[in-house]
Amino acid sequence: MNLLRFALALPLLAGLLGEAVAQPRNDRGGQPGDFDFYVLALSWSPGFCELDGGRDRNREQCAEGAGLGFVVHGLWPQNERGYPSECGPSGRTPSRIALDQAKGLFPSEGLARHQWRKHGTCSGSSPSDYFADTRRAREKIAIPPALARAGREQNWTAIDIERAFVDANPGLRTDMMSVACRRGVLQEVRICLSKDLRNFRMCQEVDRSGCRTRDITVPAPR
């Protein structure tokens, strides 16, 4: 009987293990510079500010009248499976000169510091070079006109958001990006780039992690 129960449970166990393996893995404390590609995460500010106390956590980004749409969340070293984070050394903090380079790139200095600590330390670059690379990556991306000039709340599907970015960015494909949402509200668009930031590149795990909700609300900037 025990053997029978074990045999019947095998498919379920295999499915659970498969799901676990498919999840992005956070390899905390990886080797700086040892990764496969970058992900540029562009946060949709109205969606971030609407959910989970975003207005309280980032008053600069979410201040009434800020009018922010897409802003840089971060430039993330990524592997084909999983990603490194907090690669250290822990005492290496960005200088004032480096943080000045991040002005106007991130919505707040606090976010710039956090992104350096969690992701930039894994890039293998200095803080100044990491922020310069983040700016290069952001300048490579054109925001689709319908989202760049969003004056009212809109409803999209994830695939239509991806296609809008594809149309606005030659060389980009839908399997090189993903759309993140929470409770049916747009949170981010994540675009995969080569380590030298010259080209878009395919990223299966990032692509699979995208929003599965069919209809996505895109709140208007305020």
Beta strands, then each sheet from edge to edge (+ up, - down):
strand 1: 26-28
strand 2: 37-44
strand 3: 70-78
strand 4: 83-85
strand 5: 154-157
strand 6: 177-182
strand 7: 185-193
strand 8: 215-218
sheet 1: 1+ 4+
sheet 2: 3+ 2- 7+ 6-
sheet 3: 5+ 8-
end
